[in-house]
């Protein structure tokens, strides 16, 4: 498949700290690309630069031939590049359904939106059963599901996720990865940032390994899973 989004020589700093030191990465249309690495490698920083929440000091983000680098976050969302909200930042005093409707608030296609609502409820049946309940009463894993579902309601062309499995119980982690795979099978392009290297590389067609702000390995997810350097550094013996 063709390249839908390109990160070119992206560099991001916090004052004097160079967190991301010129990385390049291609997202292929309809595929999951995993960006993996240890704590502090620069994964979140890279993602925040793609979604416009941090301004890079150098480099470009090009989506479908358009340069997104200098656009505001809401403009990047309007182009279809949507990040799942950080830290499960859902609106706890609203109901599950209201959170989902907010995810699609910029859309004018009401009938299509209702179809997508039915679709996200089929992806996450537990959200359907809690539709009229307050989002704040959901468990951590359910809130993470709601955050993903809400992002899907914006009808993204590219979905960006920052460690969706963080802090979740093993069964819930399995469930999240299963759904990401299912979402991808509908053709949606995904950039998945993860410290859970094994699970991420299992579902990703392509993977990049980030260390100290630089990409040190790039290959298919499958090859990376069997790469001795990856096994030694991230997967254990
Ligand atoms: P994690 O999984 O812990 O989020 P990460 O790979 O996403 O790790 P980043 O959060 O992108 O890494 O951090 C990259 C580097 O930038 C680290 O050295 C971190 O200490 C530094 N950093 C991150 N956020 C800030 C900030 N707001 N101010 C200063 N330095 C920061």
Boltz pocket constraint, residues with backbone or C-beta under 6 A from the ligand:
constraints:
  - pocket:
      binder: B
      contacts: [[A, 14], [A, 17], [A, 18], [A, 19], [A, 37], [A, 38], [A, 39], [A, 40], [A, 41], [A, 42], [A, 43], [A, 44], [A, 45], [A, 46], [A, 195]]
      max_distance: 6.0
